[in-house]
Amino acid sequence: MDDELIYLGNIKRTILVVDDEEVNREILGGILEDHYDVLYAKDGDEALQVINEKGPLLSLVLLDLIMPTMDGFAVMEEMQKDVIHRNIPIIVLTSEESAEIESLKKGAADLIKKPYDMPEKIIARVRRIIALFEDRMIIQSTEKDELTGLLTKSYFYEYASLQDKFYPGRKMDAVVVNINHFHLFNELYGMHEGDRVLITVAEAIRDYAETSDGIAGRCEGDVFFLYVTHRDSYEDLAEAIKNAVTHDFRIHNVQVRIGVNDSIEDDMRIEMAFERARMAGNTIRADYSRTIAYYDDKMRKQRMFEERLIQDIADGIARNQFIVLFQPKYDIREDEPRLVGAEALVRWNHPEFGLVAPDSFISLFEENGLIRLVDDFVWRTAA
């Protein structure tokens, strides 16, 4: 199987040959027709007509430069104006070596010199250019989020790492933007309206990244990433998003929270930098008085403490480190209070942290499902 047939099985690619000389069209057709479906145009006007009709089907345009009515340069300029046509690769056909630089500037991918005396070389060039552009289109289709046009999570991390590699002295900030209670917004107003919100927020974030020497991505759902040069405040980002959603969604109360990690260590993995920014944002999840939170050492210590509790829970239960206390309940409706029951309370006598209060681990275990282990232990003890 030829290299250029890897992605679409045995489907032949379609090529447009544009040349005002019939003999040249016949020569190229003879070289290519065994491998490709070949269309022909005798000048620039006819070429654009074919491109407009067959554009999505075209894998390549072989374009002569010197033609009557409209030359090859004009054709390339017109193709660049169309979002679909500009992605069709062009190989310029010319005998003028001086035309190579100008052709490349106007969007040509390669150049084949006249006369066409090396068929194998022509086929090899055509095959290679088609393969390169198909590879690029496949990459582009996975590189950008389909809804918002922002970088997908994996490509965002890759480009962020490249920025660190090529600009090692530049101080960068990791920023995570969440839309508060976005799942409820979807339920109230529908998925279509939810998508509109995502697009609006994404556009504001993209604009901010472009003016901040940074990149923007959509991590998942309503979570957006920004990797930008360091700044002392992100109030302008919050204001830009607020203005965008207020302008487009006057009847909806759309609010965001922003987590910032502005103390990224030189050897820190980019994923960890953004995990810490997300952690900062989560600290104001239910606090509507604040929009922005910054990661600090206190959060790091709290996170390490929580991770330690998660790791130690099974061993703690097995070693009877959890203690059940009984708070008596009295019926005081009569003259003499009467003991009628007790509320079972749990504490954790951790070997390193000492007596750990329930507010330090109950909600933590509820978030990840480990609370079931504590519930079972308290029930067995109390019963």
N, C-alpha and C positions, 0 to 999 in steps of 0.2 A: 504494500500500500504506500502511495506517495506521502511524503511528510505533510503536505497541505491538506490531506484528507483525514487527518487524525480525528478531528472534532465532529465532523458531519458524515462519517461513514463514506459511502461511495458517491455522494452527491457532488456533481461537478460544480465548481465555482464559475461565476459569470464574469467575464472581462469585457470592458469596452475599449476598442481600439479607435483612436481619433487621429486621422491623418488626411490631409487634402489630396494626397497622391494615391491613386488607386493601386498602383503597383506595390507601394509600401504596405497598404492594408492587406493585400493578398499575400505578401511575404510573411507578415506577422501572423495572419490567419493560418497559413500553412504550418507555421512552427507551433502554434498554440492549440489548434482545434482538436488534436488528439487528447489533450489534457483538460481543456476548458470549453465551456460554452462561450462563444465569442460574438459580441455585437459590434457594429461598425458605425462610425460617423465621419463625414467628409469635411466638417468644419466645426468651429466653436458653437455656433447656434444650434446645429443638429446635435452636438454632443450634450448640451444643456437640456435639450428636449428629451433625449434618451435618459439622462441622469434623473430628470424630474419624474419620468415615468417608471424607471426601473431602479431608482436609487437604493432602496433597501435590499435589492437582490445583487447589487454589484459588489464584487470583492476587490476590484482593481480597475483603474483607468490608465491606459497607455496613451499619453497625450503628446502630440506634436506641438511644437511651439510656434512655428511660422505657418500661419494659415490665413486665408482671406476672411473678411467680415469680422471675425473675432479670433484673436490668436490664443495660444495656450495660456499665457499669463492672465488674460482676462477671464478665461474659464476657471482657473484656479481661484481668482479673486471672488468670482460668483459662488463657487462651491464653499468657500470659507464663510460666506454669509449665512449658510443654512446649517442648522445644528446636526442634521443627519448626514448631509453631503460632505461636511468637512471631515467626517470619519472614514470616508472612502480613500484608501491610499492611491497615490498618483506616482507613476513612473514617467518621467519626461523623455520624449524622443527628440533628439537633436544632434546635429553635427557641429554645433558651436560649443566649444569648451567654455567659453566665457559666460555662457548662459547658466552654468551649473550653480553658482552661488545665488543668483537671483531666483532660480527655480526652487532651491531649498528654502530660501527666505519666504517664498509664497506658499509653501506647504508641500512641495514634492518630497517623496520618500526616497527616491533613487533616480538615476539617470542612465539611459541606454543610448549609446552613440550610434549614429548612422555611419556607414551602411550596416545592414543586419547580416553580418557574415559569420556569426558564431551562434547558431541556434541553441546549443547546449547552455551557453552562458546566459542567453535571454530567458530560457526556461528556469534556470537556477535562480536568477534574480527575481523573476515573477513569483516562483514558489516561496522564496525566502521572505519577500515583502508581505505576501498574503499571510504567511504563518506568523510573522511578527505582529501584524495588525490584529489578527484574530486573537493572539495571545493577549495583546493589550486590551482588547474589548472584553475578554473574559475577566481579566484583572479588574478593569473598571467596573464591571457588573457586580463584583464582590467587594470592591473597595469603598463604595459609597452606599449609605443607607438609602433604600429605595424611596422612603417617604419624605425624608428631610434633605437628602443630598449631602449630609455630613458624613465624615469618615465613619466606617464601622469600627467596632471596638478593637479588633485585632490589628487593623491597618492604622488606627489611631496610635496604638502603643508602638507600632513599628516606626511610624514617622516621628513620634516623640523621642524615641531612642536615637534616631538618626540626628535629630537636632542636638541632643546631648553629645553625640559623637563629633559632629562637625563644628559645634560651638561650645567647647568644654568650659570656657570661662564665663558663659552667660548664666546669670541666676534666673531660674525659671520657677513659676508657681503652678501647682496642680489645683484645678478648680472643678468642683462637681456641682451641677445645678439639678435640683429635683423640683417637680411640680407637686405641691402639697395635695394629698388625697386625690391623686389623679384618677384612681380607679372609681371613686365615687362620682367624679365629673363624668366619666364615661357612662356610668349607670343612669345618671340624671339626664344627660343631654344627648347620649348616643355616641357611637364610635366615630361617626363622620365629624361631629363637632369636636370630639377629642383629637382627631387627626389634625384638624385646623389649628387647634391650640399648639400641638407639637410643632407644626410647620412654622407658626408665628414665633414661638420661642427659639426654634432652631435658626431662623433668619436673624434674629437679634444677636444670638450667640456667634453666628458666622461673621456678622459685621464687626462685632467686638474683637474677634480673633484677628481679622484682617487689619485692624488698626492697632494691634498690640503685638505684632511680630509673633503670632502664635498660630495654633491649629485648633480646630473644633471637631468633636465627634459625638455620635449618639451611642451610648453604651448599651442601653436596653430600655424599653418602655419609655418612661418619662425621665430618664437619667441622661444628662449631657455632660461631656467632658470638655475642658479648656486647658491647653498647655500654653502659657503666655509668659513673656518677660515679666520679671518681678515688678510689682507696684505696691504702694503702701495701703491702698484702699480699693475696694471693689464696689463701693457705693454706686459708681457710674454704671457698672454692669447691671446691678439690681434695678437702677432707674431705667436703663434702656429696655430691659425685659418688661418692667412694669408698664412703661409707656406703650410698648408694642401690643401687649395683651389688652390694655385698657382701650386702645384705639380700635382694636378689632373685636373685642368682646365686652362691650359696655354693660351688658346685662348679666355677665358672669363674674363671680368673684374668684379670679385666678391668681393664686399666690405661689411664690417659689421660695425655696431655701437654698442657700449657697454655702458650700463647705470649701474652705481654702487651706491648702498646705503650702505655706511659704517658707518652710525650713527644710527643703529637700537636701538630704545628704548626698555627697558626691558619688558614693558607691551604692546608693539605694536603687533597687529595681523600680522601674517606672510603675509597675502594677501596685507596688506597696505605697508609692507616693500618692496615688489616687485612692487607694483604700483608706489612707489616713484622712484625705480630704473628705471622702464620703462619711467617715466616722464623725468628723467635725460637724458636717451638715446634719447628721442624724441627732445630734445633741439638741437641736432646736426644732425637732419634728413637731412637737405639740406647743411650741412657744411662738405665738403669733406676734409677739412684741419685737421679735428679732428676725432678720432675714439672712444675716451673714454670721458664720462662726469660723474661727481659725483653730487649726490643730495646734496643740501645745504639748509640753512634756507631761502635764497633768493627765491629759487624755491618753497619752502613751502608757503611763503607769496604770491608769484605770483599765485600759485594754489588756495589758499584761496580767493584771489581777484577775479579770474576768476569764481570760483564757486558762489561767491556772485553776480557777474553780471548775471550769468545764472539764478539764483533764482529770481533776481529782474527785469528781462526784462519785463515780462507781466505787473507787477504793474507800472513800469516806463512808459510804453506806455499808460496805462489807466489813469495815473495821469499827462500826458503831460510833462514828464520830458525830453523827447527828443526834441531837437530844430533843425529846418531846417533853414540853412543859404543859401543865394543865392549869388553865385559868378558870377558877370556879365561877359558876353562874347561879345567882340566887333569885328566888321569887320573893319580892319585897311587898307584895300586895297585902299580906297579912301582918299582924303585929310582930310576929317573930319571922325574920328572914329565913327562908328554907332553901337549902342546897338542892338544886334540881338537875345540875349537869356541869359540864366543863368544856371549854374550848381548847382544842389541842393546838399548841404553838410549837414551831420547830426552830431550833438554833443549830448552828454547825460549829462544833469545837474543832477548828482546823489546827493541825499540828504546827503550822508555821504562822498563821494569821490570828490565832486565838479564837475567841468567840465571835463568829460572824453572824450579824443580824440578818433576818430574812429579807429585808429590803435590798440587800447586796446580791442575793442570788435568786430570789423567787422570779422576778420579771425576766432575768437573764435566762433561766431555765425554761420559762414559758415560751420565749422566742424560738428556742431550738428544740423543743419537745422533750427535754430532759426532766421537766417537772413531774412527769409520770413516775420516775424513780423515787422522787421525794414523796409524792402522794401515796405510793404503795407502802413505803416505809412507815409514814405517819399512821396510815390506816391499820397496818398490822400491829403497830405498837399500842395504839389507842384501843383497838378492839381486843 
